[in-house]
Amino acid sequence: MSDTDNHRPNVLVSYGEAAYLARWVSTQRWNGWLCPSFTREVADQLAADLARDEAENPDPTRIVPTWSEEHQTYLLQSSEYAAEGYEPEPADRWTDDEGTTLYAIGAGFWTWYEAEAQAS
């Protein structure tokens, strides 16, 4: 059985106002919420959006993903936890059957849900 047997491909997901295309979403849920994995390109956009949101409207509990060359994944941490000396949590990283590296940002602790595509 491959890693993608328990995943749905190309699902538009959100946990707020913005929506992001998850390359894969696990068929298993966390507390009823989706567990998405993103390509690097989408993960970079998600990280940039959250960093912008944090700069415009600081929230000590907002988790902002930052890329770590050392770990080759995103590190997840709020400013509140950083100030308290907690180490950042690395996002899970995996490779799908097509050889694409994916990052499970917020999977298992953010309230991701399936978003509806907006008509242009």
C-alpha positions as CSV (number, residue, x, y, z in Angstrom):
1,M,0.0,0.0,0.0
2,S,1.4,3.4,-0.9
3,D,1.4,6.6,1.2
4,T,-1.3,8.1,-0.9
5,D,-3.8,5.2,-0.5
6,N,-5.2,6.9,2.6
7,H,-5.3,10.4,1.1
8,R,-7.5,12.5,-1.3
9,P,-5.7,14.6,-3.9
10,N,-6.0,18.3,-4.7
11,V,-8.5,19.5,-2.0
12,L,-9.1,23.2,-1.4
13,V,-8.8,23.8,2.3
14,S,-9.2,26.6,4.8
15,Y,-9.1,27.3,8.5
16,G,-10.1,31.0,8.2
17,E,-10.7,33.4,5.3
18,A,-8.0,32.2,2.9
19,A,-8.1,28.9,1.0
20,Y,-5.1,26.8,0.0
21,L,-4.8,23.9,-2.4
22,A,-3.7,20.8,-0.4
23,R,-1.9,18.3,-2.6
24,W,-3.2,15.6,-0.4
25,V,-5.7,15.4,2.5
26,S,-5.6,12.4,4.8
27,T,-8.8,10.3,4.9
28,Q,-8.3,10.2,8.7
29,R,-9.3,13.3,10.6
30,W,-8.1,14.9,13.8
31,N,-11.1,15.8,16.1
32,G,-13.2,15.9,13.0
33,W,-10.9,18.3,11.1
34,L,-8.9,17.8,7.9
35,C,-5.2,16.9,7.9
36,P,-3.8,18.5,4.7
37,S,-0.3,18.3,3.2
38,F,1.0,21.1,0.9
39,T,3.6,21.4,-1.8
40,R,6.5,23.8,-1.0
41,E,5.0,26.5,-3.3
42,V,1.6,26.5,-1.4
43,A,3.3,26.1,2.0
44,D,5.4,29.2,1.2
45,Q,2.3,31.2,0.4
46,L,0.6,30.0,3.5
47,A,3.6,31.0,5.6
48,A,3.8,34.4,3.9
49,D,0.1,35.1,4.5
50,L,0.4,34.2,8.2
51,A,3.6,36.3,8.6
52,R,1.7,39.3,6.9
53,D,-1.3,38.7,9.2
54,E,1.0,38.7,12.2
55,A,2.8,41.9,11.1
56,E,-0.5,43.7,10.5
57,N,-2.4,42.4,13.6
58,P,-0.1,40.8,16.1
59,D,-1.5,37.8,18.0
60,P,0.8,36.1,20.5
61,T,-1.0,32.8,20.0
62,R,-0.9,32.8,16.1
63,I,1.4,30.1,14.8
64,V,3.6,31.3,12.0
65,P,5.4,28.7,9.9
66,T,9.0,29.5,9.0
67,W,11.2,27.6,6.6
68,S,14.2,25.9,8.2
69,E,17.1,25.0,5.9
70,E,18.6,22.9,8.7
71,H,15.5,20.7,9.2
72,Q,14.3,21.0,5.5
73,T,10.8,21.7,6.7
74,Y,8.7,24.4,8.3
75,L,9.0,25.2,12.0
76,L,5.7,26.1,13.7
77,Q,5.7,28.4,16.7
78,S,3.8,31.3,18.2
79,S,5.5,34.4,19.6
80,E,4.0,33.5,23.0
81,Y,5.7,30.1,23.0
82,A,9.0,31.5,21.7
83,A,9.0,34.1,24.5
84,E,8.5,31.3,27.0
85,G,11.5,29.4,25.6
86,Y,9.6,26.5,23.9
87,E,11.3,25.0,20.9
88,P,9.4,25.3,17.6
89,E,7.6,22.2,16.3
90,P,8.7,20.9,12.9
91,A,5.9,20.2,10.4
92,D,5.8,16.6,9.2
93,R,7.4,16.1,5.8
94,W,6.7,13.3,3.4
95,T,7.1,12.3,-0.2
96,D,4.2,11.2,-2.3
97,D,4.2,8.4,-5.0
98,E,5.1,11.0,-7.6
99,G,8.2,12.1,-5.7
100,T,6.7,15.5,-4.5
101,T,7.8,16.5,-1.1
102,L,4.9,17.6,1.0
103,Y,4.5,19.5,4.3
104,A,1.7,18.8,6.8
105,I,1.4,22.4,8.2
106,G,-1.2,22.4,10.9
107,A,-2.3,18.9,10.3
108,G,-3.5,17.5,13.6
109,F,-3.8,20.8,15.5
110,W,-5.4,23.4,13.2
111,T,-9.1,23.4,12.3
112,W,-8.8,22.8,8.6
113,Y,-12.0,22.3,6.6
114,E,-12.9,21.8,3.0
115,A,-13.4,25.2,1.3
116,E,-15.7,25.9,-1.6
117,A,-14.1,27.1,-4.8
118,Q,-15.1,30.7,-5.5
119,A,-16.4,31.7,-9.0
120,S,-14.2,34.3,-10.7
